[in-house]
Amino acid sequence: MNLLNQSLASTFELMLTVTKNNPVVAEIDIFPVEPEQQQSLVDKLIEDIRIVFKQQPGFVAAAIHRSRDGQRVVNYVQWKSQKDYEAYINSEVPLISSRLSAFPAPNSRLYEVFISEPAD
């Protein structure tokens, strides 16, 4: 992991809260990817978070997950409400962001936290 990715990872880590009592909705995008393109996709998603998502009303936080086998990337994005998510999806912003067009389309869904259970 390069220095930029380490810095971004620690920044994103501090912002995410996944609990039943947190009223956000979560967009989860699962991208299939060839192992040799996994890092490139991660880099493009980081760009999207910094340039696109952080400018959207209702954006709360995001996290990017890489599978250890190199075949998947999961983008986890929290929105304040479903209305904010839908406003983003229905805007022209997703059309402007062409950085991901070289990769297979993700399986994307909107989720709510149903239960969160800490270790203790």
Secondary structure, DSSP 8 states (H G I E B T S, - for coil): --HHHHHHHHHHHHH----TTS--EEEEEEEE--GGGHHHHHHHHHHHHHHTGGGSTTEEEEEEEE-TTSSEEEEEEEES-HHHHHHHHHSSHHHH--TTTTS---EEEEE---------
